[in-house]
Amino acid sequence: MTEENKTAEIVKGTLNWTGGFSFDAVSGKGHKFAFDGRGGLTPSDALILSLAGCMSIDVVSILEKKRVKLEKYTAEIEGEKTTTFPKHYKSATLTITAKGDGLDENKLGQAVELSREKYCSVLFSLRQDLEFTVKTIVED
């Protein structure tokens, strides 16, 4: 094992073809879901949702550490893909709407920036030329 591998986390999963363009997926931790290249959850749909999920987990965790008591949190993501192969995401906009005791735009903005700059592994795994925008809304 190389020195680099000692600090790496190995992530595993299995895809089982179920016919057509459909696959049952099982993560290494036993979580199950399905991909369907014709009308269901596609891998690129899962990727953009994973970006929203990664950022959201980070933001909620950071706000919790800031002693914010969340009452509501919603993340909506919209991605734009190129029309030529490989059809990669060229831009994405995440809109976070949150409400909670002790929450203000400053705390929410700081949590978003920490996720963007330090913690969100999905964001860091995407192409470097992705135009990524985050909008925040704090409800009263």
C-alpha positions as CSV (number, residue, x, y, z in Angstrom):
1,M,0.0,0.0,0.0
2,T,1.4,3.4,-1.0
3,E,1.6,6.3,1.4
4,E,-1.2,8.0,-0.5
5,N,-3.5,5.0,-0.2
6,K,-3.1,5.0,3.6
7,T,-5.0,8.2,3.8
8,A,-7.5,7.4,1.0
9,E,-11.0,6.2,1.6
10,I,-12.1,3.3,-0.6
11,V,-15.8,3.5,-1.8
12,K,-17.4,0.5,-3.3
13,G,-20.7,-0.3,-4.9
14,T,-22.3,-2.8,-7.3
15,L,-24.6,-2.3,-10.3
16,N,-26.8,-5.2,-11.5
17,W,-28.3,-4.9,-15.0
18,T,-32.0,-5.5,-14.9
19,G,-32.6,-5.1,-18.7
20,G,-32.7,-2.3,-21.2
21,F,-30.9,0.6,-19.7
22,S,-31.8,-0.2,-16.1
23,F,-29.6,-1.2,-13.2
24,D,-30.2,-1.9,-9.5
25,A,-27.4,-0.2,-7.5
26,V,-26.2,-1.1,-4.1
27,S,-23.7,1.0,-2.2
28,G,-20.9,-0.5,-0.3
29,K,-22.9,0.4,2.8
30,G,-26.0,-1.6,1.6
31,H,-28.1,1.4,0.4
32,K,-30.2,0.5,-2.7
33,F,-31.5,2.6,-5.6
34,A,-32.0,2.2,-9.3
35,F,-30.7,3.9,-12.4
36,D,-32.8,4.0,-15.5
37,G,-31.3,5.6,-18.6
38,R,-34.7,5.9,-20.2
39,G,-37.1,7.9,-18.1
40,G,-36.0,7.1,-14.5
41,L,-33.2,8.3,-12.3
42,T,-30.2,8.7,-14.6
43,P,-26.6,8.8,-13.3
44,S,-26.3,12.5,-14.2
45,D,-29.5,13.2,-12.3
46,A,-28.1,11.4,-9.3
47,L,-24.9,13.5,-9.7
48,I,-26.6,16.9,-9.6
49,L,-28.7,15.7,-6.6
50,S,-25.6,14.5,-4.9
51,L,-24.1,18.0,-5.2
52,A,-27.2,19.4,-3.5
53,G,-27.1,16.7,-0.9
54,C,-23.4,17.1,-0.2
55,M,-23.7,20.9,0.2
56,S,-26.8,20.6,2.3
57,I,-25.3,18.1,4.7
58,D,-22.3,20.4,5.1
59,V,-24.4,23.5,5.6
60,V,-26.8,21.9,8.1
61,S,-23.8,20.5,10.1
62,I,-22.0,23.9,10.1
63,L,-25.2,25.7,11.2
64,E,-25.7,23.1,14.0
65,K,-22.2,23.9,15.2
66,K,-23.1,27.6,15.1
67,R,-26.0,26.7,17.5
68,V,-28.7,27.5,14.9
69,K,-31.9,25.5,15.5
70,L,-33.3,24.8,12.0
71,E,-37.0,24.7,11.6
72,K,-36.9,24.3,7.8
73,Y,-34.3,23.6,5.1
74,T,-35.0,23.2,1.4
75,A,-32.4,22.9,-1.4
76,E,-33.4,23.2,-5.0
77,I,-30.8,22.5,-7.7
78,E,-30.9,23.2,-11.4
79,G,-28.1,22.0,-13.7
80,E,-27.4,22.9,-17.3
81,K,-25.7,20.2,-19.4
82,T,-24.0,20.6,-22.8
83,T,-25.8,19.1,-25.8
84,T,-22.8,17.4,-27.2
85,F,-20.9,14.4,-25.9
86,P,-19.8,14.0,-23.2
87,K,-22.9,15.8,-22.0
88,H,-21.3,17.3,-18.8
89,Y,-22.8,19.9,-16.5
90,K,-21.6,23.3,-17.5
91,S,-23.5,25.2,-14.8
92,A,-25.5,24.6,-11.7
93,T,-27.5,26.8,-9.4
94,L,-28.4,25.7,-5.9
95,T,-31.1,27.7,-4.0
96,I,-31.2,27.1,-0.3
97,T,-34.2,28.3,1.7
98,A,-33.9,28.0,5.4
99,K,-35.6,29.1,8.6
100,G,-34.5,28.7,12.2
101,D,-33.8,30.3,15.5
102,G,-30.6,32.2,15.4
103,L,-30.3,32.0,11.6
104,D,-29.4,35.0,9.5
105,E,-28.0,35.6,6.1
106,N,-24.4,35.9,7.5
107,K,-24.4,32.5,9.2
108,L,-26.0,30.8,6.2
109,G,-23.6,32.5,3.8
110,Q,-20.6,31.4,6.0
111,A,-21.8,27.8,6.1
112,V,-22.2,27.8,2.3
113,E,-18.7,29.2,1.7
114,L,-17.1,26.7,4.1
115,S,-18.9,23.9,2.2
116,R,-17.8,25.3,-1.2
117,E,-14.2,26.0,-0.3
118,K,-13.4,23.2,2.1
119,Y,-15.9,20.3,2.6
120,C,-18.1,19.4,-0.3
121,S,-16.4,16.4,-1.9
122,V,-18.9,16.2,-4.7
123,L,-18.2,19.7,-5.8
124,F,-14.5,19.1,-5.7
125,S,-15.0,15.9,-7.9
126,L,-16.8,17.8,-10.7
127,R,-15.1,19.6,-13.6
128,Q,-13.1,22.7,-12.7
129,D,-14.9,24.7,-15.3
130,L,-18.4,24.2,-13.7
131,E,-20.1,27.6,-13.1
132,F,-21.6,27.0,-9.7
133,T,-23.9,29.5,-8.0
134,V,-25.5,29.3,-4.6
135,K,-28.5,31.5,-3.7
136,T,-29.7,31.7,-0.1
137,I,-33.0,32.8,1.4
138,V,-33.6,33.1,5.1
139,E,-37.2,33.1,6.0
140,D,-38.7,34.9,9.0
